[in-house]
Amino acid sequence: MTRSSWARPAVRIVGNAVGVLVGAATAAFLAQTALPGDRATAILNIRAGQAELRTPEELAPITAEFGLDRPLWQQYADYLLGLVRGDLGTSYLQFRPVGAIIGEQLGATVVLAITAIAIAWMLMVVWIVATGGRGPRLTALGSLVDVTTAALPAYWLGIILLLVFALGLGWFPVLGDGTPLSLVLPALTLAIPLAGFLAQATRTEFERALEQPFALSARMRGQSDLGVRLGHVLRHASLPAISLSGWALGATLSGAVVVESIFSRPGIGQVLVSAVSSQDLPVVVGVVVLTAAFYVAANLLVDLASALVDPRQRAA
Amino acid sequence: MTLLDFSALREVDDDLDPELRAAAHLGAPAPRLVVENLRVSFRTPDGERPVVRGLSFSLGAGECVAIVGESGSGKSVSARSLVGLTGRGSVVHVDRLEILGADARALSSRAWRRLRGRHVGFVLQDALVSLDPLRAVGRELDEALRLHGRAPRAERRRSAVELLRRVGVPRPEERARLRPDELSGGLRQRALIATAIAHDPEIVIADEPTTALDATVQAHVLAELDAMRARGTAVILISHDLSVVARLADRIVVMRGGEVVESGPAARLLGRPEHPYTQRLVAAVPGLETRGRALSPEGAEGPSAALPEAAPGDGPLDPPVVLEARGLVKAFASRGARGAAPLRAVDDVSFTLHAGETLGIVGESGSGKSTTARLALGFSEPEEGEVIVLGAPWSRVPEARRRPLRPRLAVVAQDPLSTFDPRWTVGRILGDALPRAVRRDPRARAAAVRRLLDDVGLPAGDGSVLGRFPLTLSGGQRQRVAIARALATEPAIIVLDEAVSALDVTIQAQILDLLLDLQRERDLAYLFISHDLGVIGHVSDRVLVMQHGRVVEQGPTERVLRAPEHPYTQELVASILPAPRPSNPPPGRKDPS
């Protein structure tokens, strides 16, 4: 591939990414300003945990701290500039930079999300290669399992896994203690429904590719059934699942909250829940912007992975 | 050098079934392949459906057996069962199946895998889909080499390039890095052949190896197969095309509906076919020699078939010009690098078409013949030059001015299915094409539709196709409906763009007979576009040869095809041997032994 064939799509992709990020940040900012009533009063009430009218003397330091007396466009510009510098604002409640609050918890969630997606892919590949295109009965069974697992709610599955494997069999720790072993059950909770979902997307394409002449051609050359499935067919069938994985990464990040509370794991989910319930808006906005950034990054990875798997896309 | 490499590979492989290896190495005089009474059926919900009922033949070193038949004859299924890959739901019975002296009925699936690719090479048709479209052809070759050998990677890479060179791929190092969609049709078909012969198999089975290839490319690919046969490979050639088979086969097996209707030495079978079906197949091959006679028995029954062909300029008055093209130029921005000169798809093309005449346009893919058709139809505007239809300007005028003349110009495409609304019945498709006045009166409309069906030889009464949907029609029926639709507006000119190219030879014969009958009855002018020189030779009064967007030669068909002047036309004509004729046996190869 020449450089020019990469350059144009790269500019387009980065442009799109910046557009999405600015859009998410703007929406989050507008939501903040749309809060009913005077913002300084709201902040004070949130901090005090009680709703009452405040005197101007009480409000003055808050107004000064958050720059609320300046015109809206200036606040917006400051906010965006802050984002560029990596400054997500200050929490109303904790008096600390939002970036630091999220940063402490982010690692645990990212590890969980990536582990979950990796496990989901492994489960899906094994399941599809084992059951895909093996006659009507196995196909029916395969699809049934795909749909059933895809429909499993995380809170139910998580509790079942916890009861059976942690409390019952004692194979895994009950509480998140930071060890790799404690990652297994939460990751599985997220991975199993996701695997079903990915399998649904892959199965049709896998069965179609298995019937293609190039698969027959490979058999004619002496390739084994497993060799055809792994070497040729899987690559063709994985494209839809790769596209879905971008969405899955973002969704797993924001969906981690249930799993994290079931397994008492630290994570961004806990941060988000407590921020929402206490109306700590800068933290909520920070999580929103960060999630958007993750979606964008995940989609960049997806585009890259698709281009690697299907080189024809580069030409298009 | 390559040969040395492969013999080295062969020696290290010692886990082959002993009896198989013995037979392979000793080069036993026994036939390489013996099939007796092969029967294949497929399990369906309504019970077993037989698709092959008793195929037998034997094949020795350096021999070529061809299995000929139309779609659904069971020829491809037979070929696949010879390598144990008949497919899901199949039931295979065979009295005797010996491959290289070993009883293949008793082989385990492991032994089958060792046989495939290593001792039996298989070439499927259409390399665009028969090679993995996501892989470079070099990797595909690497897979073939890796499967039966233990050569290190670097050596395999050298072997892959060497294989590509052997099958006549120029600049093989470069081509090995390209994917099938980045190669031309001929090159990728050769790459596919290379994957099948990577281990110099004793038997090569080629299933329609040249279908969809241009004539000159087809000639190269067949020459490669012939060279392999000459080196001692046993070749099984599967084809629907008798003219392909005539060039290579020592013996021919003709199949129809799963049964062998006739088999025998190629020269005898093509020269003096005994079975009526074989006679029909042989007679259906169009060419210069068949001009003026019907290709199908049905066509021969028609009274008009006996009429001599009316050549233009025969009568005292020249028939009027209905379509004229003057200096047409059409360019497209070329793909890839910006700033490159636009590709001139049609470059200074001029021709005239008279009433009642067929002008054949022949050329290979990318020669600009379809673009010329689109210009003639007024579907796209020429950059230079002009088109005149029935004396009126046709190009570079607003569509509103073309509209009154549109009904006089009709088109029939290669794939009629894509030009039908799949949710419309045949009756509605035809009714919709009628002139407005007829279309509005239900009774006139019904009568006109029935007349159209009758014109194209489809039943209008019992068993009528009127209520059926395009998908449920056979290929021949679809093409008849497409022709009926073209006739609906009583056109003067019909543009036929590869209109018979996708049809089996006997169906093609019927459609060609129908087209020529209609032409005589209605004085229709045909602009007949085809890559098939045989078809062009059969139907055209005059022929126009295109290459790279230019007309390289133009003139009366007999003159152009018998005494071509331009080197490209000469190459084109040389690439097709005369079609087999019952009266004069084909030249064939000398001594098959």
Chai-1 contact restraints between the chains, C-beta under 6 A:
chainA,res_idxA,chainB,res_idxB,connection_type,confidence,min_distance_angstrom,max_distance_angstrom,comment,restraint_id
A,P213,B,L124,contact,1.0,0.0,6.0,A-B,restraint_1
A,P213,B,V129,contact,1.0,0.0,6.0,A-B,restraint_2
A,P213,B,S130,contact,1.0,0.0,6.0,A-B,restraint_3
A,F214,B,S130,contact,1.0,0.0,6.0,A-B,restraint_4
A,F214,B,L131,contact,1.0,0.0,6.0,A-B,restraint_5
A,F214,B,D132,contact,1.0,0.0,6.0,A-B,restraint_6
A,S217,B,L124,contact,1.0,0.0,6.0,A-B,restraint_7
A,S217,B,S130,contact,1.0,0.0,6.0,A-B,restraint_8
A,R219,B,L85,contact,1.0,0.0,6.0,A-B,restraint_9
A,M220,B,R116,contact,1.0,0.0,6.0,A-B,restraint_10
A,M220,B,F122,contact,1.0,0.0,6.0,A-B,restraint_11
A,R221,B,G117,contact,1.0,0.0,6.0,A-B,restraint_12
A,R221,B,A144,contact,1.0,0.0,6.0,A-B,restraint_13
A,G222,B,R113,contact,1.0,0.0,6.0,A-B,restraint_14
A,G222,B,R116,contact,1.0,0.0,6.0,A-B,restraint_15
A,G222,B,G117,contact,1.0,0.0,6.0,A-B,restraint_16
A,G222,B,L147,contact,1.0,0.0,6.0,A-B,restraint_17
A,S224,B,R113,contact,1.0,0.0,6.0,A-B,restraint_18
A,H232,B,D132,contact,1.0,0.0,6.0,A-B,restraint_19
A,R235,B,L134,contact,1.0,0.0,6.0,A-B,restraint_20
A,D310,B,L134,contact,1.0,0.0,6.0,A-B,restraint_21
